[in-house]
Amino acid sequence: MSRRVVGSVAFALLVIALSSTAGRAQAPSPLELVRGLREHGESKLALEYLRELDKKTLTAAEAEVVPLERARCVLEFVGEVPKAKGRAILLAEAKQAFEDFLKQTPNHPQALEALASLTRITLIEAKTQLRLAQAMPLPPPDAPEYDAALDAQREALQKARPLFLLTIKQSSEVAQQFKVRVQAAADPIARQDLIRQALEVDFVIALSRYYVAQTFPVATTGAKGTLDRDSFLSHAESNFSTIASGSPTLRITWVARAWLAEVHGELWQLTEMAAETARALSSPRVEAEEGKRLARFFMIRREYLRALTEDQSRLGLVETQLRAWLARYGSISSDEMTSVRYYLAFTLQRQAFITMAKTPPSKDGKPNIPAFARQKLEDAEKLYRVLGKSDNAYTDRAASHLALIGRRLRGEVEEKLPQAMLGVFESRKGATKARLLKDNGGNVESEKAVALGLAWIARQQKQDGGWEYDGTDKNERAGATGMALLAFLGAGETHTEKGKYQKTVADGVAFLVKLMPAQGANAGKLSGNMYAQGIATLALCEAYAMSRDKDLLPSAQLAVDYITKAQAPNGSWGYAPGSAGDTSITGWQIQALKAAQLSKDIKVHPATIKKAVGFLDLVSGGERKAVYGYNDNTGAAPGTSLTAVGLWCRYHIDGWGPNNAGMAEGVTGLLKRAPAKSTAMPEMYFHYYATQVVRNFGSEEWATWNEGVKSPDGTRKGGMRDWLVSLQNKKEGHLNEGSWDPDPGFVGKSCGRIGTTALAVMTLEVYYRSGGSSPK
């Protein structure tokens, strides 16, 4: 026997001795040694030891179990094989061995263990199909083949679903048999072993339910699919919770705790997620180590995704966290290790590309690559090469990025900066704007309407640079100016870049800055009406975020600080600073605060956001908080303006997206008031908010909202886009050409044609105003 095997056998003997009761006198059998090696991650050594046993004389009972134990070792070793073909061969070998064992010895005491192993194989097969579907490359959204590729991916995901459901069915039957055995077991040691094995099977059920949820892709699932997805997640949450409440001496207890935290995160139960993660990471027990590894992985993955989608300034911190995880766990072959390598490579690549985008090209037009960026690219290149040496979920993506990095290092010019590298407000400009307009359902006519609307709004600007409403709130200059500016900013016009309305925007921004005191108790105050304060502050924050004009930063910060001071104790904002308010007024303050956060430079106190979330909880109704009332949840109902405001606020500060069950339920309610083209002017306040909510939900719901219900022939008509365009005054040379008549709601009454037109323009800018492509 080799020295390595002898040493590991000694390790297994120690493990078995520590895990057994003091009263057990006899030495462990050779197969118990194999089991000790396998259960402690030494499956390859266990297989070597089994080969040594083939040369020895075993009892008939031992010889009968050897094929079973060999198959279990092979099953554990499968994950360490780099190539998919090799994994498939080993998996088939193990499956055949388990089936043969059950056929030859159906009443063997370990037959139930063989059945449990077969359920694990079904789970692996299902995960393989899921990973293949998730790894399917998608072309750019503006490519002609994009929709077909997306449909193919959806079909591939759906193929994995019945495999997971089969795993749940098989495992539930096996789990029930284990529970019967546990009840009948008299020996305490045997009973504890049966409990552990039963929990392992329950864990397979929980994992399978989690993965079924992943077969409902957020991008294409729609509201019903999102609710189905959350139903499976809720069942998985219950399963993981039960397992996590087990004995702390069991490894599976801590692994389940890490997964429970992850499911809490998927369900946007962020407080519970943080608590479970902390419990897993604070345990000093050796049995908790695998749970800690998973918990740290899930935590870093969330940070990685946040850095990519929300705050690119955190990429350096994420790089440090990823490197630390690999230093600690990189020697353990696992799906998590592969993912972390890919995350680190892409984080390095992203940092390099951002730096290169800010670096002027050389005289010959080729990109300059600063030393910092070059080092990042070279490190990423090495990681991608490692990923390319095995078959995994990232193999194809690694090859694609490797080719791209090679072109950059050779000095080839990239046609355009990838969308993922752009800031959130970059979506409003140039080629990106044109692409998003097309991807998200806008068209030439909607852009013509925006252009006509902006031209009319520009003609209404006063000599002092501001605007005034032509309704009952004529004296509310800050609100009128903020509303007008938001329409121009939404179209990509700023006060610092050359454009058709550069002077118009510059004069409007200057007007707002002049309105506010720079010092004293009223520093940052733009209006005594918090509606107007929120709207005007939103305009200043967007103007700064788009221009990076350092001269504007102090004024934007003061306006945000005033909003913070004006918040009521219950987290709302009222008409007067400090007074308890309502969902509608609060909605504008939250939009302003979010724009400030996205600017990266304007500071927002976390306590302000936390209190605002508390107010949203106060005014929300229903199990999923999907409907909203005025200043409490009395009268909260689906499809109202207040519900649209509440959902948009949740999107901004609570992270509600297409995969959130509350958002799915809320969108279903909004669709009951989906636009239907008519000659009547819509209530613009509702449509401004609801259109943004549904656009960021995407899927079939967005197509129905934007373009109308699909006819049997596949065409759509009568949606929000064409309805609004048709109601615009287009009479050439007319005084109101480009405007919309005052709507029948309070916007038309209070803000008149100015307010109605500004909201209509912003609604038609929805395709690119908030950045990114909507899920198709």
N, C-alpha and C positions, 0 to 999 in steps of 0.2 A: 504493500500500500504506500502511496506517495506521502512525503513528509507533510505536504499541504493538507491532504485529506486527514492524516493523523491529527494535525493541529486543530482542524475544524471539528473533528469528532470529539476532541477534548472539550471544545467550546460547547458543542451540543450536549455533552454529558453534564456540564456545569449548568446549562440552561434548564435541562430536565430536572436536575437535582434541586435547583432553586424554585422551580415551579411545582414541585411535588410536595406532598405532606411529609412531615418528619416520620410518620409511622410507616412509610413505604420502605421495605427493607431490600427487596430484590433489585438487582441491577437492571437498567433498561435494556430492552431487546435491541438487536441491530436495526429493526424497522423503526423503533422509537428514536434511535439516533438520526435516521434519515428524516423522520418527521421534524425533529428538533432543528436540523439544518434548514429544511424547507421553510418552516414557519418563521425562521429568523433571517430570511432573505438570502440564504446560501443554496439556492436550488441547483446551481451548476455543480457545486461540490457534492450535493446530495445525489445527483445522477452519477458522479464518479464513484461514490461509495457504493451505490447500487450495482455498478459494474463489478466492483470488487466482491460483492456478495454473491454474484453469479458463480464465482469460483469456489464458494464455500457450501457446505452442507447445511441446508435449512430444514426446519420441521415442515410437515405438510401444510400446517396452518400458515406459517410464514411464507412459504412458496406461493400459496394461493393469493396472498395480499400483495406480493411484489409487483405484479403488473399494475395494480391500482395505484400503489405509491409512486411507481415510475411515471404513470400518466399524470399524477398530481404534480410531480416535480417538473415535468415537461410543460404543463399548463402555467406554472409559476415562471418558467424560464422564457416563455414565448415573448414577453415584453422586452427582453434584452437582445432579441435578434434584429439586426438593422434592416434587412430586406423583407418586403411584404411577402414574396414568394416563400421564403424560408419560414416566416411566421405561419403562413397558411398551411404549409406541410406539417409543421409541428402540431398545430391546432387540430388538424385532421387526424393525426396520429393519436393524440390524446383522446379525442372524441371517440375514435374507434375502440381504444383500449377500455374506456369507461363503459361503452355499450357492450363490449364482449364480456366484461366482468359481470355486468348485470344479467346478461343472458346465461352465463355459466353458473353464477352463484346468486340467483335472485333473492335468496333469503339470508344472505350473509349479513352479519351485524353492521358491516360498513357499506352495505348497498345504498343506504340513504346518503352517505357521504359522496358516493359516486353520482347519485342523482343531483346532489347540490353542485357538484363540479360541472355537470352537464348544463345546468342553468347559467353558470358563469361563462361557459363557452358560447351559449346563445347570446349573452350580454356582449361578449367580445365581438361576435359576428355583427351584432346590431351596431355597436360603436364603430366598427370598421366601415359599415355602410354610411353611417352618419358623418364620419370624418371625410370620406370620399366626396360626399355631397357638399360639405362645408368648404372643402379645398378646391372645388370646381372654379376655374378662373372666370371672372366676369369682365367683359370688355368695358370701355368707358360708357357712361350712361347715354352719350350722344351718338354712339356707334349704332348702325342699323341692326346689328345682330344682338343688341343688349337685351331686348325683351325676350327673344327666343332663348338666350342663355339663362336668363333669370327663371323662365318657365322650366327649363331643363333641371336647374338646381332645385327648384321647388319639388319637382317630380322625384328627384333622387332622395330628397329629405323624406318625402312621404313613403318611400320604399323602406326606410329604416323604421318607421313607426310600428308596423305590425310585428317586426322582430322584437322590439322592446315590449310590446304588449304580450307577446308569446312568453318572453322572459318573466314578466310579472305573473302570468298564469301558472307557469311551471314552478316558479319559486314559491308562490303562495301555497301550492299543493305540498311541496317539500317542507315548507315552514310549519304547516299544520302537523305533518308527521313528526317533526322534531319536537313540537310542543307536547304531543302525546307521549313521546319517549321521556321527555323531561318529567312529566307528571308521574311516570311509572318508575323512574330511576330511584333506587334505594341508596346506592353508593354515592357519597357526597362528591368524590372526585369525578366519577363518571357523569354525575348530574351537572357539575360545573362545566365539563367539557361539552356536554350536549347544549347547554345554555349558550356557550360561546359559538358553537356551530349554528345554532338557530339564529343568533344575532347576525352572523355572517350572511345567512340567507335573507334575513330581513333587510340587510344593507343592500343586497343585490336588487331587491324590490324598490327600495328608496331611490337608488341610482337610476334604475330603469325609468321610474316616473319622472325624475329630473330630466333625463335625456329625451323622453317623449315630448316634454315641453319644448326642447330645442328643435324638434321637427316642425314646429309651427314658426316659420321664419318671420321675424318682426316686419321685414320689408314687404311681405306679400300676404300676410295672414288675415288682415282685416279685423274688425271689431270682434266678431264671433270667435275667430281663431285665437285672438288675444285672451279672451275669457276662457277658452278651452285650455290654453297654455297655462294660465294662472291656476286653473283647477288642478292640473297635474302637479304644478309646483306646490300648491297647498297640501296635496296628499303626500308629496315627498317631504315637505316640512314636518308633517305629523310623524312620518316614519322615522326620519332622522332624529327628531326630538325624543322619541321613545328609546331609540338605541343610545342616544347621548346621555340618557338618564341612568344607564346601566353602571356596572361596577367600574370604578376608576382603575382597577388592576387589569382591565382588558384594553388592548390596543384599539379595537373597533369602536369603543366608547369615544375616544378622542378623535378618531378619524371622522366619525359621525358628527361630532361637535363642529369640526371645521366645515363639513359640508352643510350643516344646519345654518351656520353663519352665511355661507354663500347663497343658500336659498332665500334667507332673509333679505339679502342684498338684491336678488333677482325680483323679489316682491316689493322692493323699496321700503322694507321695514328696517330703516337704517339704525335706529337705536338698538333694536334686538341684534342686528348684525354686529355692531360694535361690541355689545356685551358678550356674545358668544365667542367672538375672536379673542377678546381679552381673557376669557376663561381658559381657552385652549392654550394661549401663549404663556399664561402665568403658572401653569402646572409644572412642578418640579419632577414629576414622575417620569421614569424612563419609558413607560408605556405610552406617554403622550407625544413622543418625538415625531412619529409620522403625522399625527394630527397637527403638530406645530408646523411641520414642513408644508402641509397643505394650506393651513391658515395663512402662513406668510405668503405663499404663492397667490392665493385669492386676493389678499390685501394688496400685493404689488401689482397684480393684474388690473385691479380697479384704478390704482394710481396711474398705471401706464395708459389706460384708455382715457382717463381724465386729462392727462397731459396731451394726448393726441387730439382730443375733441374740444377741450375747453381752455386749457392754459399751457401753451407751449413753453412758457418760461420755466415750467417744472421738469422739463426733459432731463436736465442735468441731474436733478435729485433722483429721478426715476432710474437713470443710468447707474447711479451709485447703489441704489437698492437692488437692482437686478444683478449687478456684479457681486454684491454681498451674498445674495441667495445662491448664486452659482458657486461661490467659494465654499459655502457651507454644504450644499446639497448636489453639486454638479456631478459627483461621482456616482450618484444613485440613478440608474437607468429608469426613466419614467416619462410619461406624457408631459408632466409639468416641466421637467428639465428641458425637453425639446422646445416647449413653448417659450420658456424664459430665454433660451438662446436666440430664438427668433425675435422676441420683444426687444432684447438688447441690441441685436443687429439693426432692427428698424429704427430704434431710438437714436443710435449713433448716426445712421443715414439721415434721419430727419434733421438732427442738429447740424450736420454738415451742409445739407441743402439750404437750410435757413441762413446759415452764415454766408454761403456762396451767393444767395439771392441778394444779399445786402452789399456784396463786394463788387465794385465797378469792374467791367471786363478789361482785358489788356488791349493794347493798341491794335492788335490784329483781330479784335472782336471775339477772341476766345475767352472763356470764363477764367478768372483768376481763382486759384484754390489756395486759400490761406493755410498755413501749417496746421492750425487747429482742425480745419475741415478735412484736410488730407489724412491726418491721423485717424479721425473718426471713420472715414471711408475705408481706410485700410483695415481697421479693426472689424468693421462690419463685413468687409469682404471675407475675412478669415472665418467668421461665424457662419456666413452663408455657405461657404465651401464645406464646412463640417455638416451642416444641415443637408446639403446635397448628396452626401455620401450614404444616406440611408433613406428608406421610404417612410415618409411621415406626412403629417397634415400640411407641412410648410415647404415640402420639397420643390414644388412648381413655383411657388412665390419666391423662394430663395434663389432659384435659377434666374427668374425674371429680374430681381433686384441686383443680382450679381452682374448681369449683362449691363444694366443701367449704370452701376458704379464703374464698371470697366470703361464705359463711354465717357463718363465724367472725368475719370483719372487721365484718360487720353486727351482731354481738352475739347471733346466734341460739344457743340452747342445744343442745349435742350430747347425744343421748340417753345415750350412754355412751362412755367413752374406748375407742378402737379397741384390740383385743387387742395389736396390734403395739407399742402405747405402754406396755404394762404390764410390770412386772418379772417375773422368772421365778417368784417365789413368790406373785404375785398370782393365779395360776391356781387357787389353793386356796380362793378366797373368792368369795362372792356369786354374781352372775349369770354371771361367767366360769366359775366352778366348775360351775354347772349346765349351761352350754353344752358345756363340755369333757366332762362326764360323758356327755352325749347323743352328741356327735360321735365319741367314742372307744370307744363300745360298752358303757358302764355302763348301769344301769337302776335302777328304783325298788327292786327286790329287793336289788341289790348295795349300795345306799346304806343300806337298812334293816339289812343285815348289818354294815356299818361302824358304824352307830349302836349296835347291840346290843353289838358288840365293844368299842367305846370305853366303854360303860356298865359292862361287866364289868371291864375293865382299871382303870377309875377306882375300882371297889369294892375292888380289891386294893392300893391305895396304903396305905403304912404311915403311922403317926403322924408320923414324921420327914420326910415328904414324898417319900421314895424308894420303890422297889419292890424285891422280891427274887424270884429265880427259884424255882420249886417243883420243880426238878430237882436234879441232882448239884452244880451250880454255885450253890448257894443263897447262898453268901457273896459272890458277885460282884454287889454292889449297884450299882456304876456302870453295868455293862452292862445290868442289868435296868431301871434307871431310864431310861437312854438309849433302850432299845428301846421302853419304854412311851411316853415323850415323843414319839418319832418318829411313833407312830401318831396322837397328838393333833395334832401339828404338820402331818402330812400331810392332815388334815381341815380345816386352816385355823384351828385353835385356838391362841391365843398367851397369854402371861402378861400382856400389856399392854392387850389389847382385850377389851371386854365380850363374853362368850360363855358357853356352857353349862359349859365346863371351864376357865375362866380361872384360878380358884384352884388347880385340880388341876395345871395346867401350871406356874403360878407356884411352887407348893410343890416340884414336881419339879426345876425349874431351880435353885431355892435350895439344894436338897439337893446337887446336883452341884457348885455353886460352893463350898459348905462343905467338900466332900471334898478339894479341891485346895489345896496350899500356894501362896501367892502369891509366895514368895521362895525363894532357895536352889537347890540342885542339882535338887530335885524340883518346882520351880515348874511348875504346869500338870499335874502328874500326878494322874490320876483313878483309876488302878488300876495294879497291877503286871502285869496281864494286858493285852497290847496289843489283843486282841480287844475288851475292854471299853473301853479307852482310845479306840479308833476310833469305837465306837458312841456313847459318851457325848459325845465331841467333835463328832461329826456333829450330835447333838441340840442342843448349845450353839450351833453355827454356824447351824443352821437357825432356832433361836429368836431369835438376834440379827438374822439377815437378814430375818425376817418382822416383827420388832418395832421395829428400829432403836433398841433400848434401849441408850443409851450406857453405862449402868452395867454392862451385861453384856459389853461389848466387851473390856475387859481380860482377863476370865476366858476368853473364847473364844479370844483371841489366845494366851494362855499355854498353853492346851490344844493348840492347833495347833503352837506352838513345841516343845512336849514331843514331839509326833509327829515333828517334823523332827529333833530330837536323837536320837530312838530308831531312826531308819532305819539299816539295816545297810549296809555298804559296797557290797553288790551291788544296792542299791535296794529291797530287800524289808523287811518287818517280821516279826519273830518273836514268840513268846509273851512273851519278856523283852526289854526295851529294848536295842537294839544288836545283838541276835542275828540271824543269818540266818534268814529266815522262809519263808513259803509264799504261794501265790496267794490263799488264803482270807482270811488275816489282812490281807494287803496290800489286799484289796478294800475293807475298811472304812476303812482310812486314806485311800485315794484318794477315797472318797465324802466323807469329812470335809474333805479338802483342796479338793475341788471346791466344796463348799458354802461354804467360807471364801472362795474366789475370787469366787463369785457374790454374796457379801455386799458386795463392793467395798471394804470397810473392813478386813477381816481379812487380814493379809499372809501370803503363801505364797512361800517362796523358790523361784525358778525351778529351781535346781539340784536341789531335792527332787523336783520333777516329772520332770525329765530323768532322774534316777537311777531313778525308778519306771518310766518307759517302758523303760529298759534292762533292768529285771527282767522286764517283760512280754515283751520280745524273747527273753530267756533261757528263759522257761518255755513259749513258744509253739512250735507245730509246724506243719508244712505250708508250702507255697509262699506262702500268703497269711496265715500266722500266725493261722489261724482256730480252732485247738484249743489247749488249755492243760493243763499238767501241774501238779504239786504244788510242787516247788522246782527242777525243771528240766523239759525237755519229754519226759522218759521217761513213757510211758503217756498222753501227751496224746491225747485222742480226742474225736470229735464228741458233743454231747448230754450232757456231764457237768456236774456242779455247778461244777467248776473252770473249764470252758470258758465257762459262763454268767457266772461272776465275771470272767474275763479279758475277755470281750467287753464287759461293762458298764464295766470300767475303760477299755478302749479308747475307748468312747463318751465318757467323761468327760474324759480327758486327752490322747487322741490324735485326737479329732475324727472318729472313725469313725461314719458315718451310713449311711443307706440306699443311698448311691451308692458305698460302699466294697465292693470285691470280697471282702475278708476278712470283713466283717460279713455280706454275703450268704451266703457259704459257711457261716459259723458259724450263722446263723439256720436254714439248711437242715438242719444237724445237730441243732439244738435241736428242730426240728419232728418229728424222729423220736421224740421223747418228748412230743409234744403231749398236753395233758390229754384224757382220755376219762372222762367222768363214771362214777363207780363208788362203792361204799360204803367203799372204802379211803381212809384219810387220806393225802394226797400228802406227799412229802418237801418241806417248806416252804422249806428253804434253796435248793434248786434252783429251785423255782417263783417265789420272791421275785426272784431275779436274772434268770431266763430270761424272766419275764413283762415286766420292764422293758425288756430287750433287744428282744424281739419287738414290744412296743408302740411303741418308738421307731423300729423298722424299718418298721412299718405294712404297708400293702397287703393282699393276700389272705392273707399269712402271719399277720398280726395277727387278721384275722377268724376264721381257722381256729383259732388258739390261744385266742382269747378266747371265741368262741361255738360252735366245733365245725366239723367238716367239713360243707360244703354238700351237702345232699341234692338229688336230681334236681328236686324241686319248689321249690328255692331256699331252703328253711329250713335252719337250723343248730341243733344241740343237742349238749350234752355237753362244751362247752368249759370253760376254766378258771373263768370267772365263775360259771356255774351249778353247777359241781362244788363249788367252795368254799362257795357259799351253802348248798347242800344238806347239807353236813357240819357246819354250825354247830349248836350246841346251842340250840334255840329253845323248850325246854320252859318255859313261863311260870312264874315263881316259883322255878325250880330254882336251886340254889346256883351252878351253872356256866352259867346262861342267858347267851348271847352269846359264849361261848368256844368254842374248838376243842380237841378231845382232843390230847394230845401226839403229835406225828408220829413215824413209825417211824425217823427219822434221828437224827443227833447233837443237833439242836436240841431234839427231844422229850426225849431223855435228859438233856441238860445243862441246858436252860432250861425244860423242862416246859411246862405249859399256858400260862404267861405268855409265854414266848418264841414258842411256836407261834401263839398268838392275835395277838400283836403283828405277826408277819410276815404272817399271813393278812389282817389289817386293812390293812396297808400294800400288800399285793398287790392288794386290792380298791380301794385309793385310786389305783391306777396311772393311771386315766383323767385325773386332773388334778394328781397329785402333782408331776410333773416339768415341768409347764407345756406350753403349746402344743397344737396338734391333731396327732394322728398322721396321716401320709400315708394317704390313702384309695385 
